C-alpha cells in the first residue's frame, strides 16, 4: 500500500508543516539547466557589497 495519503494531509499535522530538506543537485546538472550561472552571479553580487 502506498503512503500517498499522508502527503495530502501535510498541513494538517504539525510535524509535516516543517519544510522538506532541499535536494542536492550535482554541479553538472546545475550547469545543464542554467542554475549554476545564476548562483555564480549571486555570489559575485554578494562579494561586491
N, C-alpha and C positions, 0 to 999 in steps of 0.2 A: 504494500500500500504506500503510495507516495505521500510525502508530508506537505502536499501542496496547500492544504487548508490553512496551515499555520502562517503562511506569508500574507494571506488576505486579512489576517487578524493582527498584523504587525502593530498598528496604532492602538489597539485595544489593550495590549499588555505592556506594562511599564518597562519590562526588561527588553521588549522588542522595539521600543521607541528610540533606543540609542542608535546612532548612525553606524552603518556597517563599515568594516575596515576596507579602505580603498585597495583595489587590486594593484599589484605591482606590474608594471609594463616594462618589458625589456627595451633597451635603448634602440635596437634595430627596428622594433615595432613603432616606437615613438617617431623615429626618423621617417619611416614609411608613411605614416598618416599625418605628418607635419606638426606633431606636438613638440618635438624637440626644438624646432625653430622658435616656437612661442616661449618655451622655457628658457632658451638662451636669451631671447630679447628681454624677458622678465628679469633674469639675473643681471644683465647689463644695466637695466634701469635701476635696480636696487643698489648696485655698487656705485652708480654715479651720484646718488642722493647723499 
